[in-house]
Amino acid sequence: MLKLLFLIILLILLALLCVCDQAITPSETVEGYYLSGAIIKNLDLDRLSIKATLTRNDTVLTNAILHIGDDTLIYNSGYYFKIFDSISELSVGNHYLNLADSTLFVDSVMFSISSDFEITSKVPADTTPLRPGNMVQVEWSTPINVDGYVYSSAKVDDIYDGNGYAAFVTTGVTSTSFSADAFALPSGELDTGWYYIYLYGYKDSPVPGTAAPTVFPDGLSNSISKPDFTGRFGSLVITRRDSIHAVIQ
């Protein structure tokens, strides 16, 4: 009986020794995912669309699955995108963008759809051209679900090409004066011609790229901050455009 007990204890000690001597295998490296993009409610085009890029360890994923409800985004030329059938297909309020990279990664990002808004006042008026030394001032209505505003301008032939001028509104109210740079040459002189002007209402940290009519300013921080998933994503609502004619005389 004592021999049997001794044998059992010996086997237990040997088993523990083997476990302790085993090399500890480090866990697999956590993949780093980054999402960049925006869902854009463009009142000027009467269009609701989404455009996004998803990377894993700085490599663009081409076969991930991104969807909002039953609507799956299509991948093409570096981007996942979708143009919805109606600008009102997603109601004002919160929604989720769901993402999956096979079984390696599954997550979701909440975003908000903003209500409509519009430019309500512009100086100079449509019948008055913009001349050197004059300023453009605009006022707009107040939408729901926005964190802030951007004012922008571009020559009428340069929209949706990543061109133009854009800056954040810092006044905290629904009015602003355009910087003279919005209608100027690099030399500072007035760049004559016809311009379109827009107001953007943004929520979180959108990266619209060329899905917006003008450039979008830098300066927003990441809106996604998780150990293995970061990025900038948010929503943008764009007013119907107004126009300005810049002339020297």
C-alpha atoms as one frame of an Amber mdcrd trajectory, in Angstrom:
protein
   0.000   0.000   0.000   2.821   2.378   0.909   4.631   1.497  -2.312   1.507
   2.294  -4.326   1.069   5.634  -2.544   4.742   6.463  -3.109   4.397   5.602
  -6.802   1.349   7.851  -7.179   3.126  10.773  -5.496   6.175  10.218  -7.687
   4.078  10.253 -10.852   2.378  13.491  -9.765   5.733  15.160  -9.099   7.076
  14.038 -12.472   3.988  15.401 -14.216   4.358  18.774 -12.493   8.031  18.872
 -13.398   7.249  18.233 -17.054   4.679  21.029 -17.086   7.115  23.473 -15.515
   9.855  22.540 -17.983   7.665  23.087 -21.041   8.550  26.164 -23.077   5.857
  28.824 -22.857   4.581  29.495 -26.346   3.793  33.194 -26.772   0.332  33.989
 -28.066   0.021  34.984 -31.681   0.679  38.628 -32.438  -2.519  40.614 -32.209
  -3.395  41.916 -35.649  -3.640  45.696 -35.879  -6.693  46.852 -37.828  -7.301
  50.414 -38.998 -10.529  51.805 -40.455 -10.657  55.060 -42.406 -13.730  56.506
 -44.077 -17.072  58.236 -43.811 -20.753  57.933 -44.476 -21.843  60.997 -46.410
 -25.284  62.533 -46.671 -24.852  64.830 -49.654 -27.879  67.086 -49.978 -26.412
  68.730 -53.073 -26.386  65.418 -54.970 -29.393  63.963 -53.115 -27.172  60.981
 -52.287 -26.300  58.855 -49.260 -23.053  56.925 -49.639 -20.287  55.280 -47.639
 -16.615  54.912 -48.520 -14.038  53.199 -46.305 -10.653  51.492 -46.233  -9.781
  48.670 -43.831  -6.172  47.622 -43.267  -4.526  44.854 -41.253  -0.959  45.566
 -40.190  -0.865  48.406 -42.761  -1.967  46.107 -45.594  -5.235  46.941 -47.339
  -7.784  44.154 -46.978  -9.605  43.269 -50.177 -11.864  40.448 -48.996 -13.204
  41.666 -45.661 -16.951  41.949 -45.137 -18.378  45.359 -44.235 -22.107  45.835
 -43.954 -24.803  48.065 -42.484 -27.779  45.881 -41.718 -28.467  43.912 -44.901
 -26.478  46.314 -47.095 -23.009  44.958 -47.895 -20.281  47.271 -49.152 -18.509
  46.463 -52.422 -14.708  46.498 -52.664 -13.060  48.231 -55.609  -9.666  49.915
 -56.094  -8.720  50.117 -52.431 -12.119  51.099 -51.029 -15.294  49.530 -49.731
 -18.247  51.610 -50.849 -21.970  51.739 -51.362 -24.433  54.265 -52.766 -27.798
  53.780 -51.106 -31.028  53.728 -53.084 -32.366  56.762 -51.221 -30.785  59.595
 -49.255 -33.280  58.839 -46.473 -32.649  55.073 -46.423 -30.861  55.424 -43.080
 -32.928  57.401 -40.596 -31.576  60.224 -38.452 -29.938  58.624 -35.424 -27.465
  55.861 -34.599 -26.503  52.914 -36.810 -23.711  50.329 -36.938 -21.075  49.475
 -39.510 -20.176  45.807 -39.005 -16.753  44.490 -40.026 -15.298  40.989 -40.340
 -11.956  39.649 -41.542 -12.791  35.953 -41.828 -12.707  34.580 -38.260  -9.675
  36.678 -37.301 -11.541  39.869 -36.564 -15.164  40.797 -35.955 -16.215  44.207
 -34.669 -18.611  47.084 -35.264 -18.516  50.880 -35.280 -21.447  53.048 -34.293
 -22.133  56.156 -36.372 -24.859  58.798 -36.460 -26.872  60.130 -39.370 -27.461
  63.872 -39.062 -30.564  65.798 -40.020 -30.615  68.136 -43.019 -29.384  71.714
 -42.865 -28.872  74.563 -45.309 -27.142  77.854 -45.951 -29.699  80.491 -44.951
 -27.759  83.684 -45.662 -24.761  84.693 -47.757 -22.951  88.011 -48.149 -22.320
  89.133 -50.829 -25.646  88.193 -52.384 -25.912  86.269 -55.658 -26.133  89.463
 -57.702 -22.987  90.969 -56.146 -19.540  89.663 -57.148 -16.705  89.128 -54.701
 -14.039  91.795 -55.142 -10.535  92.148 -53.672 -10.714  93.057 -49.984 -14.302
  91.862 -49.555 -15.306  88.971 -47.289 -17.777  86.128 -47.733 -20.061  85.605
 -44.742 -22.580  82.788 -44.371 -25.181  81.630 -41.881 -26.872  78.237 -41.732
 -29.592  76.293 -39.961 -28.855  73.910 -37.081 -28.848  70.155 -37.794 -29.164
  67.333 -35.261 -26.224  64.988 -34.545 -23.193  67.082 -35.479 -20.031  67.786
 -33.497 -18.908  70.742 -35.586 -18.794  72.424 -38.973 -16.459  72.955 -41.914
 -16.778  75.669 -44.549 -15.354  74.976 -47.984 -14.984  76.355 -51.484 -13.734
  75.197 -54.867 -13.733  76.399 -58.448 -16.772  75.001 -60.240 -14.583  72.802
 -62.462 -12.541  71.422 -59.544 -15.122  69.750 -57.314 -14.865  66.058 -56.317
 -11.171  65.968 -57.212  -9.694  66.615 -53.771  -9.239  70.293 -54.604 -10.407
  73.556 -53.115 -10.205  75.016 -49.646 -11.734  73.921 -46.340 -11.410  74.970
 -42.704 -13.086  74.221 -39.399 -15.591  76.704 -38.018 -14.225  77.734 -34.632
 -16.862  80.204 -33.498 -19.195  77.584 -32.028 -22.189  79.236 -33.705 -23.983
  78.784 -37.024 -22.239  81.591 -38.892 -18.746  82.298 -40.144 -16.627  84.405
 -42.460 -14.623  82.642 -45.142 -10.891  83.147 -45.015  -9.511  85.174 -47.919
  -7.393  82.083 -48.715 -10.567  80.305 -49.832 -10.591  82.402 -53.011  -6.911
  83.262 -53.403  -3.912  82.274 -55.465  -0.770  81.078 -53.625   0.503  84.645
 -53.993  -2.472  85.885 -51.962  -4.152  87.652 -54.867  -7.818  87.017 -55.618
  -8.246  84.031 -57.945 -11.046  85.148 -60.233 -13.832  82.903 -61.476 -16.909
  81.076 -60.259 -16.810  79.117 -57.003 -19.134  76.725 -55.258 -19.299  77.010
 -51.488 -20.532  74.352 -49.047 -21.038  73.802 -45.345 -20.243  70.388 -43.846
 -21.645  69.160 -40.553 -19.471  66.364 -39.162 -19.929  63.765 -36.431 -16.988
  61.868 -34.901 -13.981  61.763 -37.249 -14.926  61.302 -40.919 -12.410  60.860
 -43.734 -14.469  61.534 -46.877 -11.687  61.789 -49.466 -12.971  62.598 -52.946
 -16.513  61.591 -51.967 -16.826  65.187 -50.728 -16.855  68.062 -53.242 -13.755
  69.687 -51.724 -10.842  68.747 -49.527 -11.601  68.040 -45.873  -9.282  69.648
 -43.308  -6.914  67.680 -41.100  -7.091  67.963 -37.345  -9.596  65.395 -36.076
  -8.364  62.626 -33.781  -9.036  58.903 -34.011 -12.626  58.045 -33.197 -11.794
  54.334 -32.750  -9.275  53.437 -30.050  -9.123  49.762 -29.121  -6.063  47.573
 -28.457  -6.259  45.876 -31.870  -8.587  48.237 -33.741  -8.153  51.967 -34.317
  -9.147  54.476 -36.932 -11.051  57.513 -38.058 -14.651  57.100 -39.128 -17.735
  59.262 -38.876 -20.536  60.931 -40.761 -20.810  64.046 -42.872 -23.862  65.999
 -43.992 -23.246  68.438 -46.856 -25.474  71.411 -47.656 -26.710  72.243 -51.099
 -24.104  74.427 -52.722 -24.175  78.162 -53.141 -22.030  80.133 -55.571 -19.686
  83.112 -55.586 -18.261  85.018 -58.556 -14.824  86.484 -57.826 -13.775  89.414
 -60.023 -11.019  92.012 -60.005 -13.161  94.953 -61.153
